[in-house]
Amino acid sequence: FGIILSTSAQKLKVFRGVIVDRDTIAHIPLNDIYILEFKPGTKAKEKRRKTRLFYNVVKMYPYARSAANILDEYDKKLVGLPKNTQKAMMKEAEKSIRKQYTADIERMTFSQGVILLKLVDRETGKTTYHIVDGLRGAFTAFFYQTIARIFKLNLKDNYDPNGKDKEIEQIVRLIEDGYN
């Protein structure tokens, strides 16, 4: 273990060093490097699918973050309040959220909606069914689940970053690291 000093113009930088075979080598942490290129031989259909997935995740991620922040804010506000006050507060919150986001939600594609549900689960740690059940009640959650099942969706599905949602997780990590 050694220290290497580097001077340039008016700056002095101190780097950690590692001694290897009586030679001191600077140990400089580098930023992650992302190679965003398709493997040779990737079919055009697969390229389009992945490009579209990337576009949709980048577009939906801010909505998921916003939803997580709103839910967290209301979870804190509702603690210790009587049920009727909680219910009135949630109705007011729903009205405000509808006013703010209805136009955007109506313009979403089906696949963007599916991605949004997965990202909301990722950001909140709760499935969409659990969120609706907590905010609107079991009957409403059951109703939305029934409609979702007609479209071959399941609001009770958990986000799986190491399995079926691995590609989405990789894109989200790129976004969180500042790549857009």
Secondary structure, DSSP 8 states (H G I E B T S, - for coil): -EEEEEEETTEEEEEEEEEETTEEEEE------------TT--HHHHHHHHHHHHHHHHHHHHHHHHHHHHHHHHHHHTT--HHHHHHHHHHHHHHHHHHHHHHHHT--HHHHHHHHHHHHHHHSS-HHHHHHHHH-HHHHHHHHHHHHHTT--TT----TTTTTHHHHHHHHHHHTT--
